[in-house]
Amino acid sequence: MAEIDAGTQAQIHRHIWQHLRSQTASLWGPYKDIWQTVGNALWRRQPEAVHLLDMILKKHKPDFISLFRNPPKNVQQHEKVQKASTEGVAIQGQQGTRLLPEQLIKEAFILSDLFDIGELAAVELLLAGEHQQPHFPGLTRGLVAVLLYWDGKRCIANSLKALIQSRRGKTWTLELSPELVSMTTRFTDELMEQGLTYKVLTLVSQIDVNNEFEKLQRERGLGSEKHRKEVSDLIKECRQSLAESLFAWACQSPLGKDDTLLLIGHLERVSVEANGSLDAVNLALLMALLYCFDISFIEQSTEERDDMIHQLPLLTERQYIATVHSRLQDSQPWKLPGLQATVRLAWALALRGISQLPDVTALAEFTEADEAMAELAVADNVFLFLTEAVVVSENFYQEEFYIRRIHNLITDFLALMPMKVKQLRNRADEDARMIHMSMQMGNEPPISLRRDLEHLMLLIGELYKKNPFNLELALEYWCPSEPLQTSTILGSYLGVAHQRPPQRQVVLSKFVRQMGDLLPPTIYIPYLKMLQGLANGPQCAHYCFSLLKVNGSSHVENIQGAGGSPVSWEHFFHSLMLYHEHLRKDLPSADSVQYRHLPSRGITQKEQDGLIAFLQLTSTIITWSENARLALCEHPQWTPVVVILGLLQCSIPPVLKAELLKTLAAFGKSPEIAASLWQSLEYTQILQTVRVPSQRQAIGIEVELNEIESRCEEYPLTRAFCHLISTLVESSFPSNLGAGLRPPGFDPYLQFLRDSVFLRFRTRAYRRAAEKWEVAEVVLEVFYKLLRDYEPQLEDFVDQFVELQGEEIIAYKPPGFSLMYHLLNESPMLELALSLLEEGVKQLDTYAPFPGKKHLEKAVQHCLALLNLTLQKENLFMDLLRESQLALIVSPLEQLLQGINPRTKKADNVVNIARYLYHGNTNPELAFESAKILCCISCNSNIQIKLVGDFTHDQSISQRLMAGFVECLDSEDMEEFVRLEEGSELEKKLAGIRHETRIHILNLLITSLERNPPNLALYLLGFELKKPVSTTNLQDPGVLGCPRTCLHAILNILEKGTEGRTGPVAVRESPQLAELCYQVIYQLCACSDTSGPTMRYLRTSQDFLFSQLQHLPFSNKEYEISMLNQMSWLMKTASIELRVTSLNRQRSHTQRLLHLLLDDMPVKPYSDGEGGLEDENRSVSGFLHFDTATKVRRKILSILDSIDFSQEIPEPLQLDFFDRAQIEQVIANCEHKNLRGQTVCNVKLLHRVLVAEVNALQGMAAIGQRPLLMEEISTILQYVVGRNKLLQCLHAKRHALESWRQLVEIILTACPQDLIQAEDRQLIIRDILQDVHDKILDDEAAQELMPVVAGAVFTLTAHLSQAVRTEQKQPLVLGPGEAHYAFMLDSSFTSPPPAENPVVGFASIGDSSLHIILKKLLDFILKTGGGFQRVRTHLYGSLLYYLQIAQRPDEPDTLEADKNKMW
């Protein structure tokens, strides 16, 4: 089901569970929970949610039954609330009573009157509003309460819709578990018995956005434009979801008799919108009724079919049919006769369908009335209504089952009522004759003519014109005459040679063919439009192409003489040639200038419409089918491209020229056609690129734009020309265009697009306001493509000379060069682009629809993308320019963006770009481009300081910018659950874009934090800018007026899921994002300025580190690199925390973390309700098996386990064509340092180099080998990708190991010694040493990790030595109870040894362990070859420390001096 613009309520959907803590308004919190649970069970398919859903539905059944009913006002409550300022009032979910301020009580009474709700409920809503306020910067608690009230309603409506969608039924299945489906079906059946239909229809009629707005307006319940838009969207979505619940019900199981009559009664009173179409709600209700009359599923032979037939009142209840039939026969006209006609047609077809089933003779009296009913429908213009009110409705194409139902309606009519269709055709023929006669007599044609067949054809054309779900329903109209051999074609039946197509398909394809025979002129254009709809789709286009081909062939027994049918390629291209011949003679001489204003006597209006219809049909077919494109283009007699270019030079109306250009653009999709098209364009001078001195008058499209189109204030031709160039630029780019006639190059086209189209688009007049933005969009798209494909090269910076008519002239530069030059200067082009960005954000801030909004958004997106591309390419461009001799001056774009905006006289260009982040929910693409630009320019310290000033100097803008950044970071919470099978490409793409936006914002924070303060990151993370940074006092959002900042958003991302068993959700679901979040937090803790405030806030308000560390180690094999980096940043942060708490003597904090990391006893189960079984079992088994079973792996060791020391190395290259040594050289040349400072190979650059190499090969042999060469290139690229991954993986492992070592060293050296008991300390060191050695001595272990391990071994051995010797020094001090420890592990001594015995049983750790450690240490030393100098140094140092252990405590310490140096 199409969700209403999910973006707008993003802020509300966010923080669903979060921060509700103790108080949730009864009108909002519980409903939010219901919606969350329904979503988890039905859309996210979480198995554990099913049980929860069952409980919640039982608990909240009254809410669903009373649907939207509010708790009533009541006198006692009124009095209680009245006294709440002095006596206090008990709030649900909180202990004790609470005093309320007077102001809040006043607001509560207003709210209670406004929504007619109980006073206590109003108080709760306001308190919840106050709680949620930080998520809605700029709104008061009252305004937030209004949002929450409607959001609660929306949740309940959406939950109802989702539950009904999951029912068992005849139209679809969500593939959920049978018990879940039974549960929801049973629950919704109970609701229906309680009169759900009546309630839904009543609510849909009662709730009206305008009335609600008037009420809110009176009580000042509406805030900013954004708030208004959010409230109206919520109210609309409530109505929409309620109506769609009925629709979903009718799809799955039809409504009963009374409910059907209620629905008909509602539809009788419905009217249309201003544009003549039904609104989304009434469309859903109409479709619900049509699905009640739907019996198409009977044809499918599913196993459940028989059960469904018994449920269908149409087939089983005579009473149902009688009642509905008499109601629809009633001659009382509805408010919309067309709607009545639609319902009647559906009913007539249902009756006709029933009459064809066996044993329905009992219903004969009704089924025989089907003709009459259909006649009534046709008389009321049913096809016209369907076209203008249903198919055109904006929601129609968002729901697959709407499209299927109207498709079935039309195909049923054509298949089940062939006589009716024949009658329509005869009537049309008759009318055509009358018109023809009256024209011959010179009379006016009669007025009373019916145009039903015409309307039917236009409806078919309109219905299949769009195909959002790739259904290709139109395939049913094509019956393949020859079996299709290809296995890829899956029509409505598979193209198998001997299988007969279904009867229905034969009838439909006969309709398409026969309607084209002997076509009367009145329905010529509708027939072409119908074909255009039916040709929409890869296979349909192929069939339609064949039909037009066959129609024209003269051997068909054609009654129409030799010319073939008027609907054929033959006829069409022949006519085009005749027009061309005819008009070419009319071409005036160059002197007579007036011809432009003469009426063109070549083509009448009727002919022009026919030509346009055929051109559109051609475009559709060749857009979809490449075979058709090439076949038409290469046809020797038709030569479409030549004829079209010829016609473009003649004087014909701009509209027709525009269609001709669009058809050319469709041809230009094939690179092989595009290459020759460029040359033909140049040759025909459609855009004059060669000026002839003798010719006074300019010709071509420029004149048309400036003289004809500007005067008419309509620009179809210019738009079509830009579209053509845009297509051609993508297919094949000409290098030496126009050589021999003028300086070669693309420049004249670029100049025209830039100077005549783009720079002047704002100053021209437009009859249709939207066209202004259409022009901007299409021209900016060309610029974007040109700049995207441009790579600055050395030869661009040297003037190239060419010879033209005997003289040397300078060739034009590539278009990308010229665009770069204009964007790196204060050119009119850059100024216009920036001013367009400013206008765009102003328009979006109004939150109002305006003509051309989509096109404006696209134009803005192209502008932002142009700036992005310029920023990416400017360094290379400027470097090459410096080395060259060209006398050009350019400035870096980031400096130009700092310039003064001429309209506001302020330097606000970057602020305007950043303001797009505020619209990240509604326009994710714009936010993405904007974040990318900000990330790019933030690398420069000087700019940072200026930006902070620009961002903060106006309080309101500063608040909105902050809200924008936070909203983008928060975005994932609002990803609405989409029907899984409909997780359309668009949804996935937008989710990807939102994710990338968040990544860019985090990168922006990371690069900013590396600069000196003040910088953007400090502002976005909520630190002080006016005072020293270290004096900041970070708070939870809303506390002491602290806004919600990016820091809160980041902590939110990481906090999700930490209370459960599985650990932070982000770590698994968006690993790259989580990694950057941990990095930001580490940077904040590591930087001396921000460290204090951040660590204080994380420790006190968030308990961040403990809740994160308890989930280590993370396991995520797919994203190993990200996982290792996440753990690295987290361990580094933990090291800092341990060090800082030790220094500040915050012993309890230090101890808590140490226990978490070092204990080998199981920790207590998680505090949340899910305290999993394993934990409990573990502690129980502890009692049974005494201490043996309770040992668990120490966390510090399991973290080490999760770092895999081995590394797979990609297979070496096997090459047949390229030389291996040279390829290695090329790969080395393409290497660069990435953001993390690793050297990786630039795969795109390598690809370009290799492809250029292949393209440079000459001769036939090379052409034959090309596919093999390309294959080998892809092998090389895959190898390089593998190699890059290897480098990154090793880097990540080393990083993780470094962080782990740092953590271990901090634990041993910086934490207070007495927090870990001496013997525990030795055991911990022993375990770590043994594990580290085992891992590094493995044969697979990567050598790159040796240095880190050696460093760790050195520290550990030093500490082991120190610990053991400390213990040896004080054996006598031990208390009587502990004395036996010292020798317990050494079996050879039962009594304390005599002093002269040199071998002492070593303390807690035991000899065998020490022997093992020694052996491993020696193995390690042997394993390292001579290459690892530093590693060996560390290891020999370790050995010395190890040997010190054997010294007797009473021996003098010979290494005293050394030791002081070391520690």
C-alpha angles and dihedrals in degrees: 000000000000109000114216110253097308091200098072098062094040093116092055097046089053120088092026096162098011124105093356084113108145105349126060124158110243088230094054119016099058091045090052088053092049091052092046092050093045089050093049093049101041108027105022091039095219106172094208091056093067095075091044090051091053091053094045093049091051091048096045100037091114089057091056093044095049090040112198093352110145127217104267125245115260136191098230091051090048091055093045092053091043090060095039093103091064107021100028127226134245112248120205111257095018130095120240126358129302130217114229125207117246092244092057091050090053091050091048092056091049091050091046091054093042098056096021093238134145116279095240091050088053091051090050091049091052093048090049088048090053089050094049094043097103088062090058106049112199097023127107121230090257092057091047089050090056089054092047092049093055092038089058089053091048092052093053092047092048091047090052091050093048093048091051092047090057093056122119108258155128106279111045144353128215090207094237125153114286094240091053091049091048090050095052093041091052093046095048092045088059090051091050091052087056091060104268095162093056092048094049094048091047092050093046089054095043102045109077124169094217095050092046090049092051090053092048092045091055092054094041088248094146124082133177125351089265092054091050091050092049093049093047091047091051092050091046091049091051091056092041094051092047092052091045090052088063090045091052090048093052091048092054102036124358121248120257124254099271093044092049090053091049089053092048088048090054093048092051089069099044123117132192132255123258092271092054097254130115116256120243095263097051090042089057091048092049090050089049089057093045090053089052086061094043117117099159092112089071089077092059112084100220120156092241093051095102094053089051094050089057090053094051110098089198090069102031110034117066089185091058093054094045094050097044091044095053091045091054094043089056107118093217103119118233123231086259110038089191091059090050089050092051092052091046092051091050090049093048090051091047089053091048090049092050092049090061093057120093121262101015097120088121089070095049095115089062101035091055090059091065095098092052092048091050090048090055089050094050091047089058092055097252095171093051091051093049090052098045102034108026112028093039093051109115095235096049097091094043093073119061094202093056089057092046093050095052089044089055092046093055097040090047090053092050094043102037099038106041092151091056090051091049089050090053090051093049090049090052092050090049092050091048090055091050092051091047092051095047090050091052090049089047094240129134111265113255114271101215096071118138116225100192098132090048091052092048091053093046089050092053090047092050097044097056097035092096123043108183098162096042089241095144089201089166088076088086088072094059121076108190107235091196120038111256111235097200116101092210095073110093104175124169082290125021116263097251114155102229100034114103115229115243117274092247092057092050090053094048095048090048088054091053093048099041095048087061094055116098089352113200110229093242093067098036095101096042088051091053090048090051090052090049090057092045092049092060108118137044097273097033089054090054092052093046091050090053092048092054090045094051094044091060099048108108096218091072107104092253121178089199094077129247096318093080124223117327087235100068141095090247094057095041099050090041089056091047090054092049092051089049093050091047097046095042090064088054093056104124122227117264092260103057101082098173095076093094093071097046114103105257102249093195104079131032121217091253092052091046092054090049092050092048091050091051093045090052090050090050091049092051093050097046093042089060102034122053092187090058090048094054095039093054094042095052096043106123098213101039102042092177097185093054094047093047092050088048092052091049089064093054124083105264129140116286092240091062092044089052091054090048090053092048090053090050088051090054089052089048092065089088111075093216091057093040093059093057091039090062091055092047092049090052091046095050092045094222082163107033107240098158118060115207111208094218092054109089096181122066116226137196137049097327091066091045090054097047099039112024107024096040089051093050090043089225124107110191094135096051091049092049091049092052089048090052093050090046091055094044094048089057097046101048132344119219115222103191102027114175095009112171096027102055139351100305121246145078095274101107089057092047091048092052092048093046104039104029102030110026104030092047101038094099096051097051122095119246126200089196109046094210092059092072090067093040090059092047093048097050096046093045089051089061091050090049093052093046093050094042092058095043121103115183109240133185094248091058089067096056121075108248114210123209131182118244122177091337100312132096114243133173115256120230119264120243112277092245090059091052093048091049090051092051094047093048092057135058088262126158087250095059091042092052092047091053093045089050088054090052093049091046095055091046090053093048090049090063090063087209126126114246133174112282096014094143091050092048089053091050092048090051090048091054090048092052091045090052090054089048094051090047091053091050095049102033097089094055090041093052093045091053091045092053092053093048131077096237116130096224127127121209134171126210111266094234088062093047089052088058089061125113117273106233093214100051098025087227133106093248104133095108091044089055090052092049092050089071088073087069087066094049093122097052097033109027093167093059092047089050094053090044093052089048092054093047091048090051098050096041092078090082117084097205091051091050093061092049092047093053088054093048093046096049107035095086111052098209094047091045090054092050093048091052090048089050094054092045092047092053092049090048094047101108093067091069098053095131115220106258122199100275099231087048094054082131123201089257093056091050092047093051092047087052092049092050090050092050090049090057091048091053092049091051091048088051089054092047095050091044094052089059090061126080118269136294091058137146094257093059090052093047094046093051103253126147114271100176097047128041109296094234091063092065117123109206116208139180111271112279095021112121089350092298109158123225105268137189089265090062090047092051093048088049091055092051095040096058109107097007091115093059131066097259098064130226111354094214092061090064103030104038105015097169091052093049091049092056091046091055089047093054090051092048091050090051091051094044098049110088094223099050099030099086100050094039097050092045091052094045091048100045108029102028110023080214104164098046093049091048099042093052088068095054133148097052115207120208113140095181093060099033095152094053092043093054092048092049090054092045095056091043093050092047089052090048090052090055091047092051092048094047096046090048092052092047090047092237089154099172092056093048093046094049092055093043091053090050092052102037110029118111092192114091115264118235115273119275114282096237125090092265093071086160125234095243092063093050092046090051094055092044092051086051090066093048101046096035112224103334100080098042097071111110128181112276111251092233088058097044088053088055090048091057092061106084108213094196121082130197112230119211117249113266115257120272107200130184102180111018122067110250098217091050092048090052087051092050091048090052090051091053094055121116138164115263128210093282092050096252119139108239134161118256100236096192092052091047090050091052092049093050095045090049088052092053093045090053092062114106134202137048095282090061092051092053092049095047098100090049091049091049090051091052090049089056089051090053091048092050089051091051092048088052090049093050090051091051091053092048092046093051090047090051093048092050090047091051092047092049090052091047091050090048090053092049092048093049090050091052101040111024104037118085107272095225094062090076118049114240097246092045088052092056093046091050092050090046093052093047094047093049093048095047091051093047091053098046095042091057109113091233095054115122115245091220089073095055098089093055093046092048090053090051092048090052093054094043094050091048090053093044090053091048094047095049093047092048089054093047091053092061109039092128095051092063114112118246093259095055102039095093091063094076096065103019094104097049109077097191093074125060094164130037107282123248112263097246094059103106097204109077119189100246121238129264096329101063133226099265091059092050090050091051091050091050092050092050093047090053091047089053092050090050092048094057111081126210092278096076104071098162093043091055091048090055093046095049088049088053091050091053091050089048092052090051089067089072093059114111112247091236094052115102110259107246094184094055095120093048092049094055089053093050101048 
